[in-house]
């Protein structure tokens, strides 16, 4: 699936919890979070949380509160 649209919108996307900017997750980010390095995800700017992508669509759900 083409990711061209994501490059256009990524500068506008924010974490639903902290409102930090999001970026494409690197292989190191994925590995740090125990995910396969070929998975697509967005990472919070500080790298502490990843948002997986399903068929090229980011799943930007807030963290569940206890």
C-alpha positions in Angstrom: 0.0 0.0 0.0 1.3 3.5 -0.9 2.4 5.5 2.1 2.5 8.9 0.2 -0.5 10.2 2.1 1.3 9.5 5.4 4.3 11.7 4.4 1.9 14.6 3.8 0.0 14.2 7.1 2.8 13.0 9.4 3.9 16.6 10.4 0.3 17.2 11.6 -0.1 14.0 13.6 0.2 13.9 17.4 0.1 11.4 20.1 -3.4 11.3 21.6 -2.0 11.1 25.1 0.9 13.6 25.3 0.4 15.5 22.0 4.0 14.9 21.1 4.7 14.8 17.3 4.7 11.4 15.8 7.4 9.9 13.4 7.8 6.7 11.5 9.1 4.0 13.8 12.6 2.8 13.0 13.7 -0.9 13.2 15.4 0.0 16.5 12.1 1.4 17.9 10.3 -1.7 16.9 13.0 -4.0 18.3 13.0 -2.1 21.6 9.2 -2.6 22.0 9.5 -6.3 21.1 7.9 -6.0 17.6 9.1 -7.5 14.3 11.4 -5.1 12.5 9.3 -5.3 9.3 6.1 -4.1 11.0 4.8 -0.6 10.2 4.2 1.8 13.1 4.4 5.3 14.2 6.5 6.3 17.3 6.0 9.1 19.7 8.7 11.7 19.4 10.4 10.4 22.6 10.1 6.8 21.4 8.3 5.6 24.6 5.2 4.5 22.7 4.4 3.0 19.3 1.2 3.1 17.4 0.9 0.1 15.1 -0.4 0.4 11.5 -3.1 -1.9 10.1 -2.9 -2.0 6.3 -1.2 1.4 6.2 -3.6 3.1 8.6 -2.2 4.2 12.0 -4.2 3.1 15.0 -4.0 6.2 17.3 -5.8 5.0 20.4 -5.1 6.7 23.7 -3.6 4.6 26.5 -6.1 2.9 28.7 -6.3 4.3 32.2 -6.5 1.9 35.1 
